Amino acid sequence: MDVPETMKAQVFYEPEKMTLDEAKPVPEIGPEEVLVKVHATGICGSDISYYFGKAAVGTEDPLVLGHEISGVIARVGEVAAEKGGFEVGDPVVVNPVQSDVNSPWTQKGLSNVDLGDVVGITKDGGFAEYCVSHWYWTVKVPQDMDLDIAASAEPLACGLYAVKNLNIQAGQFVTIFGPGPIGLMMVQMAKVYGAGKVLLVGTRDERLDVGKELGTDLIANTKDPESPNYVEDLDKFIRDNNNGELSDRTILATANLGAIKSGIDTAGNASTVVIFGLPGDNDVHSVSGIECMLKDMTIRYSWLAPDTWPEAVDLLHSGKVRVEPIQSYSFALEELGDSLHKVKNREGNAIKPLMKN
Ligand SMILES: NC(=O)c1ccc[n+]([C@@H]2O[C@H](COP(=O)([O-])OP(=O)(O)OC[C@H]3O[C@@H](n4cnc5c(N)ncnc54)[C@H](OP(=O)(O)O)[C@@H]3O)[C@@H](O)[C@H]2O)c1
């Protein structure tokens, strides 16, 4: 593959200051790395947080954001070819969490608790024409895979880890709070992994409607009393739909503290609750110990996607999880700033638009 000397990239300097560099040198690769020609990169909520200054990126240097990346191998380092079997032209997705391969936690399959470099957060990412990835964290996808769809492998892999941590038993009532892109993927995965009825709880009908389109059995809008989906008493709503019982399995796919309290309150006997929404630095999650104890409840957190990538790719490739309605629309690299604003302001139901080269 012919690789040019320079490329286009959106370079982030500080909150709300990002410029299109039309001639940034295409990055060099080391022996353990591959160069990926970026096909598509999705916008994540954290890109919005970095761009608008709600969270800090992991470097002082100018940075190319974007960590939900699909593409094709353009160059291969010696070790990457030998150990990973990578070849120019291979279609891939990038696991951005590129922890030290030799760390004891990585070796135990828990790279999520011993973070090293993260593509698009501590080093240049996918809002560019090319980016670099360590071979160990680069995942080959089937030759016939649609690379637009593959660009959602990263959020799907994180959501899948949370769904697996839920330990769903066949036929159970599953509640998912937060109809963002990941909650909308989770409702489909909950079905794949055996849920009976799935309830999606949110604040906006347009997102809940996408959940319906993707197979959610029940939706509840807990914010807008004007909504036809408004549910004032969630406890009663769940009991009415689950033979008098509260929720068997619940995921909090939002960091909203009210949602977390409601999720724990509406989880029933012998339930499992997984907290997935990323807490703010000062957030404290308090629970009534006695209520959780008497329900024999399990509450756990779920962080990133240490071992779920191949399965996530398979869910997308097989069509068991659909992301087209979630990807909303695609845009060119030049239009990134505009789409970051649209996602932040929920304009036109922009859920997870896709930058496409
Ligand atoms: N643990 C991990 O490994 C991991 C990985 C990636 C992301 N995350 C986090 O997971 C969460 C979900 O990600 P995402 O990309 O899907 O985020 P998102 O786009 O922010 O979606 C969150 C959704 O929750 C809704 N929401 C807000 N308050 C709610 C409430 N009280 N009840 C029900 N729904 C409510 C939001 O509605 P509005 O439109 O009204 O705001 C929005 O639709 C985020 O917090 C993200 O930072 C965690």
Ligand as a Chemical Component Dictionary entry (heavy atoms), coordinates in Angstrom:
data_LIG
# 
_chem_comp.id                   LIG 
_chem_comp.type                 NON-POLYMER 
_chem_comp.pdbx_formal_charge   0 
_chem_comp.three_letter_code    LIG 
# 
loop_
_chem_comp_atom.comp_id 
_chem_comp_atom.atom_id 
_chem_comp_atom.alt_atom_id 
_chem_comp_atom.type_symbol 
_chem_comp_atom.charge 
_chem_comp_atom.model_Cartn_x 
_chem_comp_atom.model_Cartn_y 
_chem_comp_atom.model_Cartn_z 
_chem_comp_atom.pdbx_ordinal 
LIG N1  N1  N 0  -17.298 1.623  32.617 1  
LIG C1  C1  C 0  -16.792 1.669  31.403 2  
LIG O1  O1  O 0  -15.978 0.847  31.000 3  
LIG C2  C2  C 0  -17.236 2.745  30.467 4  
LIG C3  C3  C 0  -16.783 2.760  29.137 5  
LIG C4  C4  C 0  -17.277 3.726  28.279 6  
LIG C5  C5  C 0  -18.190 4.664  28.744 7  
LIG N2  N2  N 1  -18.579 4.620  30.058 8  
LIG C6  C6  C 0  -19.595 5.519  30.611 9  
LIG O2  O2  O 0  -20.839 4.859  30.455 10 
LIG C7  C7  C 0  -21.907 5.792  30.339 11 
LIG C8  C8  C 0  -22.707 5.488  29.092 12 
LIG O3  O3  O 0  -21.952 5.753  27.924 13 
LIG P1  P1  P 0  -22.657 6.390  26.636 14 
LIG O4  O4  O 0  -21.585 6.671  25.652 15 
LIG O5  O5  O -1 -23.812 5.560  26.223 16 
LIG O6  O6  O 0  -23.133 7.777  27.325 17 
LIG P2  P2  P 0  -24.204 8.905  27.031 18 
LIG O7  O7  O 0  -24.282 9.195  25.578 19 
LIG O8  O8  O 0  -23.867 10.000 27.964 20 
LIG O9  O9  O 0  -25.580 8.252  27.451 21 
LIG C9  C9  C 0  -26.106 8.303  28.734 22 
LIG C10 C10 C 0  -27.600 8.320  28.593 23 
LIG O10 O10 O 0  -28.161 8.273  29.904 24 
LIG C11 C11 C 0  -29.219 9.202  29.952 25 
LIG N3  N3  N 0  -29.546 9.594  31.323 26 
LIG C12 C12 C 0  -29.163 10.690 32.027 27 
LIG N4  N4  N 0  -29.763 10.716 33.236 28 
LIG C13 C13 C 0  -30.530 9.607  33.296 29 
LIG C14 C14 C 0  -31.426 9.088  34.283 30 
LIG N5  N5  N 0  -31.600 9.706  35.453 31 
LIG N6  N6  N 0  -32.084 7.942  34.011 32 
LIG C15 C15 C 0  -31.894 7.304  32.830 33 
LIG N7  N7  N 0  -31.099 7.765  31.838 34 
LIG C16 C16 C 0  -30.418 8.897  32.088 35 
LIG C17 C17 C 0  -28.707 10.357 29.108 36 
LIG O11 O11 O 0  -29.784 11.197 28.763 37 
LIG P3  P3  P 0  -29.610 12.771 28.414 38 
LIG O12 O12 O 0  -29.573 12.828 26.927 39 
LIG O13 O13 O 0  -30.825 13.406 28.990 40 
LIG O14 O14 O 0  -28.331 13.238 29.042 41 
LIG C18 C18 C 0  -28.134 9.585  27.928 42 
LIG O15 O15 O 0  -29.099 9.245  26.984 43 
LIG C19 C19 C 0  -21.222 7.153  30.394 44 
LIG O16 O16 O 0  -21.214 7.595  31.730 45 
LIG C20 C20 C 0  -19.803 6.844  29.956 46 
LIG O17 O17 O 0  -18.868 7.797  30.439 47 
LIG C21 C21 C 0  -18.140 3.674  30.917 48 
# 
loop_
_chem_comp_bond.comp_id 
_chem_comp_bond.atom_id_1 
_chem_comp_bond.atom_id_2 
_chem_comp_bond.value_order 
_chem_comp_bond.pdbx_ordinal 
LIG N1  C1  SING 1  
LIG C1  O1  DOUB 2  
LIG C1  C2  SING 3  
LIG C2  C3  SING 4  
LIG C2  C21 DOUB 5  
LIG C3  C4  DOUB 6  
LIG C4  C5  SING 7  
LIG C5  N2  DOUB 8  
LIG N2  C6  SING 9  
LIG N2  C21 SING 10 
LIG C6  O2  SING 11 
LIG C6  C20 SING 12 
LIG O2  C7  SING 13 
LIG C7  C8  SING 14 
LIG C7  C19 SING 15 
LIG C8  O3  SING 16 
LIG O3  P1  SING 17 
LIG P1  O4  DOUB 18 
LIG P1  O5  SING 19 
LIG P1  O6  SING 20 
LIG O6  P2  SING 21 
LIG P2  O7  DOUB 22 
LIG P2  O8  SING 23 
LIG P2  O9  SING 24 
LIG O9  C9  SING 25 
LIG C9  C10 SING 26 
LIG C10 O10 SING 27 
LIG C10 C18 SING 28 
LIG O10 C11 SING 29 
LIG C11 N3  SING 30 
LIG C11 C17 SING 31 
LIG N3  C12 SING 32 
LIG N3  C16 SING 33 
LIG C12 N4  DOUB 34 
LIG N4  C13 SING 35 
LIG C13 C14 SING 36 
LIG C13 C16 DOUB 37 
LIG C14 N5  SING 38 
LIG C14 N6  DOUB 39 
LIG N6  C15 SING 40 
LIG C15 N7  DOUB 41 
LIG N7  C16 SING 42 
LIG C17 O11 SING 43 
LIG C17 C18 SING 44 
LIG O11 P3  SING 45 
LIG P3  O12 DOUB 46 
LIG P3  O13 SING 47 
LIG P3  O14 SING 48 
LIG C18 O15 SING 49 
LIG C19 O16 SING 50 
LIG C19 C20 SING 51 
LIG C20 O17 SING 52 
# 
